[in-house]
Structures are given as structure tokens and as C-alpha cells.
Amino acid sequence: MSDEWHIIRSNQKLGPYTWEELCRGARDGTVQRNDWVWNRALREWLLAGHLPGLFPFDEAFASRPGQEYLARRRKKRWVVAIVLGLIALVVAASLLLGAGSA
């Protein structure tokens, strides 16, 4: 995962920052809950206040940038891919079986 985080505040893009810099900013108030943050592992910009482990600052998360959040998102993507694959397999099998009986 990329350790480059970006912030949008007042229509100005800031960064890149490391996760540690982002956490430091959360502690000292330079990163605010209503700032938008983004990392390549995220599909879209996210409010900093919604990024698990950033507010309130928790030392346990300092070395794992939103790791639990990002892991859940990746897991959801795999589940969706598997479900879509199974649906495609069922549709293809029914088409093949239907074509064979015609």
C-alpha cells in the first residue's frame, strides 16, 4: 500500500503526507475532521473524521494507516468479485444447457 496521503482543505490540495504526519496533524489540530483525505488504496476521498484510527488519535494505529478500514474494503471487493463470477458461471451454464437441449 502506498504511504502517500493527500488532503483537500478549502479547495486546496495538500500533500503528500505519510500516515505518521497525518496522525501528528490530527493530534496538533492541523488535520481536521472535516478535511478530505485520500490514499491510492481508497476508491474515493474520505472525510478525515471517518478514517478509522485517525480521530481520536490512538497510538495502536500509528504504524498501521487505516489498515483495518482498508482491509475491510479490499475484502468487500473480493466478495463482490466472487459473487459476480459465480453469477456469470451460473448464467453461462444455463445458456450452454439450454443450447444443448434445443
Number of C-alpha atoms within 10 A of each C-alpha: 9 10 15 15 19 19 24 18 13 8 8 7 12 12 14 15 16 15 21 16 15 23 25 16 16 19 16 9 10 12 22 18 17 13 17 22 25 20 21 13 15 13 9 11 15 17 16 22 18 14 19 17 21 26 16 12 15 12 11 8 17 17 11 13 23 15 15 14 15 17 12 11 15 14 12 12 12 12 12 12 12 12 12 12 12 12 12 12 12 12 12 12 12 12 11 11 11 10 9 8 6 5
